[in-house]
Each structure stands twice: as C-alpha cells, then as structure tokens.
Amino acid sequence: MNHHETRSPVSFPVNVARLPQKGQPVVVDADASQRAALAEAHGLLSVERYRADLVVTKWKRNGVKVSGRVEAEITQACIVTLEPVETKIDEDVEAVFLPEDSKLGREGFHVGGEILLDAEGPDSPETFSGDSIDVGALAEEFFGLGVDPYPRKSGASIPDRSADIEPIESDFQKKLRLISKKL
C-alpha cells in the first residue's frame, strides 16, 4: 500500500535519522482547510477542532516509537434522523516503526520465540523506508478509529429491540440453533 498516493490532510513527516535524545515533540493543530479535508475523508459533516500531540522517540536500536494522543471535536449526521451530532474524540496514539531492511522489520516481532512488545503495546510494528515517518498520518488513523460509525442523536432511537420480547436472532445464531437441533 503506497501511502504517498493518498496523502493525509494532516500529514507531518518527521526525519527520524536525527531524533533528539529526549525525542521530538510534534503538534498538529489542523487549520480550517485541513479540518475540511479531514471531514471529507472521514464522511463527517465538519471537524471543529483537531489536535495531535505526539512525541517521536528512538526505540531499541533503530526503531522509532510514536506516542501521544489525538483530540478532536467533530459533527456527524445522526444515522436515524440525519440531524447533526457533535462528538468529542480523544484517542491515545501509540505505534512502533522499524526500518524495512532491519531483521525485525522483516521477520516481525516474534523473533526466536521472544516477544519484544508488552501486551499493552501495538499489535505489530509498522515499517518505514528512508529516514522519515509521517506521524501526522498515523495520528489521523487513530482519529479515524475514534469516529463512531453509527452516530445517534441522544434520544433518537432505532425502534427499540428490547421492546420486543423475542430477541432478534442473527443468521449465525439461527444456524447454531439449527445445527444443535440436528445433533
């Protein structure tokens, strides 16, 4: 997947070849045009505020760790009434990047049965080539995860299922029931 084709509206490349010892702080405070582009990219009515506060630090020998948080105020259309719904987003950002050509980058993190990340850490390392990482795009991914795909205005309800005494079975549950009958 080539990240260059769809450049993040809040793109912020950091040169990781020369990171200061304490790490490099990065703040992305989106301006009006960036916020409009974010809204369009994520199917939102508008983005009132978007701010990523990150620190880029060295990790192990030649990896890079990005951590921080992304906060935003967004307006979405309620999936029931289509009225605007305002939501706050506050997501922790955490990722480890390894050079593509490093042994770890190639083999992943389970080298020799040794798991190098704590359970709380990111699932698997991202890799990067060259000497810059787009930490802005990374923060945007976490922002995207924080966006509710089914926004609802409080009080707007899809006809309440709990009102029907019969729970609505999913296809999967139906199949299970039929299978267990056969057994």
Secondary structure, DSSP 8 states (H G I E B T S, - for coil): --TTTS--TT--EEE-TT--TT-EEEEEE--HHHHHHHHHHTT-SEEEEEEEEEEEEEETTTEEEEEEEEEEEEEEE-TTT--EEEEEEEEEEEEEEEETTSHHHHH-SEETTEE-S-TTS-SS-EEE-TTEEEHHHHHHHHHHHHS-SS---TT--SS-GGGSSS----HHHHHHHHHHHH-
